Amino acid sequence: MKSDIIKQGYTRAPHRSLLRATGLKDDDFNKPFIGIANSFIEIIPGHFFLNKYAEILKDEIRKNGCVPFEFNCIGVDDGIAMGHGGMLYSLPSREIIANSVETVMNAHALDALVCMPNCDKIVPGMVMGALRVNVPTIFVSGGPMKKGYTKDGRPIDLATAFEAVGKFETNEITEAELKDIECNACPSGGSCSGMFTANSMNTLCEAMGIALSGNGTILALTPEREELVRQAGRRICEIALDEHYKIRNILNEKAVRNALVVDMAMGGSSNTVLHMLAIAREAGVKLDVGDLNQISKNIAHIAKISPSLPSVHMQDIAKAGGMNAVINEISRRDNGMLKLDNLTVSGESLGERVGASVINDENVIRKVENAYSQVGGLAILFGNLAEQGCVIKTAGIVGERKFTGKAVCFNSQDEAIKGITAGKVTHGDVVVIRYEGPKGGPGMQEMLSPTSLIMGRGLGASVALITDGRFSGATRGLSIGHVSPEAAEGGMIGLLKDGDIIDIDVDTYAINVRLDEAEISRRKSEFKPIEKPLNSRWLRQYQKLVTNASNGAILEA
């Protein structure tokens, strides 16, 4: 056992003495030691109950002859951090989480790992840390939240609440209606109920084979979810000492490809592109952001979920057959993109896992012949405005896929919110929000507040938004993020001026500003990036080390 280095032999008597202080007995030193990375935190709706799930998990691990050791990772709730300086800490927290998992597991030489995340960048942070440790690993998240309902029975979620702010400001809804939405949009614990970043990542864990079936869709705080936690506890004990199930043997090039295929089919959050780039680099898998378009061209978009389709939520996907039904249906016309022979933690190949699955409701999960689109729900655009690429969630587009408009530039999200609220953005504009990338923010803030204001003001179909920051999975509209190079490193987005004409063509994967080379060269020669005042020592460290979004916003010394 890997853990023998801390528990076997006479030289380890001091180590055993310390372990005995935690309650271990003689027999325990012959058992596998299992780390449990738990992201329990009381302020996040998807996490406040994970301490109880950890107790269930530890009980099952003990029953099956292993010794569990729980440790905790931090978490940031992007919805609560949204729209103020707190969001600067969201993406950087991914690196803290990855470092925490690596630190605890390697410092104590634990034999295997169960990761219990639920929300947003907490999932990829744990994946990144687990890849560094490379022991048998199972992911079991807390599960998605139930959808909410207004008093008149309309299904709602967190995206509804954000968009309601814009509707209230334009007198489209009353204060009482706003309060109704506020009180009912998030009715219980769990990761927010649509195909936002958290649920996107939890479903991709299934596609990558590092989680059991149902991880992305079985509702939180249900008996079914509790049973999934127990299954994870039993299974980790079965594979704890089997090198065949080291996470790098499962999360390999095939797994990365499978995750991206499923992401395209589901129209997941654009944040998944950022996170999968980072995960691929940790796994030693070569992945270029432009590769995603080749996958997209070959994969049908067969499931629309809120915010792309506000009436459908994760519980509806579960009833319709879950991720197994989605993957099995994609496999009918995947043009070689899916790698169904890849191993999963449950012991069978991905193809064996999903092969008997059927769609129970074709209104929720469509057949490939009746897909929403014969191409995937995410796209990477390139051009003189984004030489290294930018990302759009095509599944969330409302209005045209081809757009030309005049730039209205803001040098921060706060500026943009004030400008949109003051009416500076009108039909036909391209809203530019810059200096919000990994370096420029720093921390790459999510832009749910400005996009929700645009939607709430009825401009969603007639305004485009581009940013070197990123979007919440709850964002919809012609919203283009991750523009690289970013403004802080001299990217074209930093050279734009109000009134510049910008052309966007999603179907040809193009984004350009109508400037000739002489004008671009002149602006570059005069350009000096804005440096925001920054009081945080951690964010200064992050700013110095972080790469841009097309490189996954990973830290490089």
C-alpha positions, -999 to +999 in steps of 0.1 A: +000+000+000+011+036-007+001+043+030+026+018+043+052+045+042+034+062+072+022+031+091+046+001+087+078-008+104+094+002+137+106+036+124+070+045+120+061+041+156+058+079+160+035+081+130+013+053+143+012+070+177-002+102+160-027+081+140-038+063+172-047+097+186-073+100+159-089+067+170-071+041+149-065+006+163-040-022+155-062-037+128-065-004+110-029-003+100-034-032+077-063-015+058-062+009+029-063+046+039-090+065+019-089+103+016-122+121+013-119+156-002-151+173+010-161+208-001-186+213+027-192+249+034-223+264+049-228+294+026-231+275-007-265+259-014-249+229-031-225+223-002-241+230+031-253+194+035-221+177+023-209+171+059-239+147+063-231+129+030-195+126+042-207+107+073-227+083+051-196+078+029-173+072+058-197+047+073-198+028+041-160+028+037-155+015+073-181-013+066-161-024+036-128-027+053-110+006+047-101+036+069-116+070+058-099+103+064-120+133+056-104+167+048-120+199+035-115+222+006-127+258+003-155+269-020-168+301-036-205+305-045-203+323-079-239+335-076-233+351-042-199+365-054-214+378-086-214+415-094-189+427-068-152+423-060-158+389-045-159+373-079-122+381-084-116+352-060-138+326-078-115+312-105-083+315-084-100+293-059-098+265-084-060+265-080-062+266-042-085+235-043-062+216-066-032+225-044-051+214-013-060+180-027-024+174-039-010+186-005-032+165+018-030+133-003+007+134-009+017+146+025-001+117+041+005+090+014-032+080+012-041+050-010-072+062-027-095+092-029-132+101-030-139+137-041-172+152-029-176+185-048-208+200-063-204+235-077-186+253-105-148+254-103-147+232-072-153+202-094-124+209-119-102+220-090-106+186-074-101+169-107-068+187-113-056+179-078-066+142-081-047+139-114-015+151-097-019+125-070-029+097-094-044+071-071-078+053-076-104+080-074-142+084-075-161+116-078-195+118-061-211+152-061-239+166-039-264+166-067-285+192-085-311+214-069-348+210-076-363+236-100-384+263-084-419+275-092-435+309-091-469+313-073-486+308-107-467+275-114-440+287-138-407+268-135-378+291-125-342+290-114-313+312-105-311+326-140-347+338-137-337+357-105-308+375-122-329+384-153-357+396-130-335+424-118-334+439-153-372+433-157-379+451-125-357+481-135-377+485-167-410+481-149-418+448-167-425+431-133-436+445-099-417+444-067-441+416-055-432+395-086-395+401-080-399+389-044-418+359-055-390+349-078-364+356-052-381+334-027-387+305-050-359+303-076-337+282-054-361+260-034-336+235-018-300+224-014-281+214-045-262+228-074-284+253-093-310+234-113-301+242-149-272+233-172-250+259-155-213+253-148-218+231-118-241+206-134-222+208-166-190+196-148-208+170-128-223+154-159-189+156-176-175+135-147-198+108-158-187+112-194-150+110-183-157+078-163-145+092-130-180+092-114-208+066-112-239+068-133-263+094-121-237+117-106-248+147-127-286+142-126-299+125-094-313+152-072-296+164-040-311+155-007-330+124-019-328+087-010-315+080-045-286+105-039-278+089-006-276+055-022-252+069-048-229+081-020-230+046-005-222+030-038-192+053-041-180+042-007-183+005-015-167+009-049-137+029-037-129+000-013-130-025-041-105-005-063-084+012-036-053-010-042-059-017-079-035+003-100-057-003-130-081+023-116-056+051-110-073+082-122-048+088-150-057+054-165-093+065-167-091+103-173-069+101-204-071+115-240-102+094-247-120+106-216-112+143-224-126+137-259-158+121-244-163+150-221-162+175-249-185+154-270-211+153-242-207+190-236-215+197-272-245+175-271-259+191-240-250+227-247-232+230-214-216+261-198-189+279-217-169+276-185-164+239-192-141+249-221-119+268-196-119+239-171-114+211-197-084+229-211-069+230-175-078+194-168-063+182-201-030+199-192-030+182-158-037+149-175-009+154-200-034+154-229-027+177-259-058+198-264-060+230-284-091+252-280-096+251-318-101+213-316-136+219-301-150+231-334-141+198-351-160+180-324-189+204-326-192+198-364-197+161-358-221+161-328-258+169-327-272+191-300-299+169-286-307+183-252-316+219-242-317+227-205-322+260-187-311+287-194-312+276-231-347+262-225-361+277-193-388+249-188-363+220-186-340+213-157-317+186-144-344+166-128-361+164-162-330+150-178-328+124-150-364+113-157-358+112-194-330+087-190-300+106-176-266+110-190-265+073-201-294+079-224-277+111-238-244+093-244-261+063-260-281+085-283-251+105-294-233+072-302-258+066-330-242+094-350-209+105-334-187+102-365-160+085-345-158+113-318-169+091-288-144+066-274-168+041-259-140+016-251-126+038-224-126+024-188-149+038-161-145+036-123-174+012-121-154-014-140-171-015-174-163+005-205-183+036-212-201+017-240-210-011-217-223+014-191-246+032-215-255+005-240-289-006-226-301+030-219-332+044-236-347+079-239-379+081-218-390+115-230-380+127-265-393+162-256-363+164-232-336+143-249-341+143-286-332+117-311-302+128-333-325+129-363-346+155-345-318+174-328-320+211-320-290+214-342-268+190-362-238+208-346-228+211-310-239+237-285-205+254-280-182+271-306-148+287-307-145+318-328-113+332-343-103+364-361-083+396-356-104+403-325-095+369-310-064+354-325-062+327-299-099+321-298-130+329-278-160+309-267-197+312-273-225+290-260-244+286-292-271+267-274-280+299-256-282+322-286-314+341-289-317+360-322-294+357-352-261+338-354-246+365-376-243+399-361-227+433-370-227+462-346-209+492-332-186+487-301-196+502-268-166+497-246-163+493-209-131+487-189-147+467-162-178+448-153-188+475-129-186+501-156-207+479-179-234+474-153-237+511-147-237+518-184-263+493-193-285+504-164-281+541-176-293+531-211-259+535-229-265+502-247-292+501-275-303+478-302-275+468-326-246+475-302-217+452-294-210+455-257-173+452-250-162+444-214-125+442-210-098+440-184-117+411-168-095+382-181-074+360-159-046+386-157-067+418-162-094+411-136-075+394-122-095+362-118-118+364-148-151+375-134-183+359-146-207+383-164-241+370-154-251+405-141-246+424-174-260+397-196-290+393-173-296+431-174-294+429-212-319+400-213-341+417-187-343+449-208-354+430-238-322+435-257-311+398-258-318+392-295-305+426-307-273+431-287-240+411-287-215+411-258-179+402-259-154+400-230-120+386-220-138+376-189-162+346-186-198+339-183-219+320-158-235+289-171-268+307-166-259+332-193-278+332-226-279+355-256-251+363-281-225+363-254-189+357-263-163+352-236-127+341-230-114+365-257-077+357-261-052+374-260-069+395-233-067+432-229-041+431-201-016+413-224-022+437-254-049+418-271-071+434-298-100+437-274-079+463-255-074+483-286-111+487-295-128+521-294-164+531-292-180+530-326-156+503-341-176+480-363-174+443-352-185+414-373-196+381-357-205+349-377-210+319-355-215+295-384-181+304-399-165+306-364-154+342-371-150+374-351-133+405-365-132+442-361-132+463-393-098+479-390-069+478-415-035+466-405-021+501-405-047+513-380-042+482-358-004+488-358-008+524-349-031+515-319-007+488-308+022+513-308+002+537-286-013+511-263-007+509-226-027+484-206-048+497-177-035+485-143-062+483-117-053+489-080-050+456-063-046+452-026-048+414-023-014+396-020-030+363-032-045+380-063-012+397-071+005+363-070-022+348-092-019+377-117+018+371-121+015+334-128-018+329-146-021+322-184-049+334-206-082+316-211-072+298-243-045+281-221-070+271-194-061+300-171-036+276-154-007+288-132+027+286-147+059+295-128 
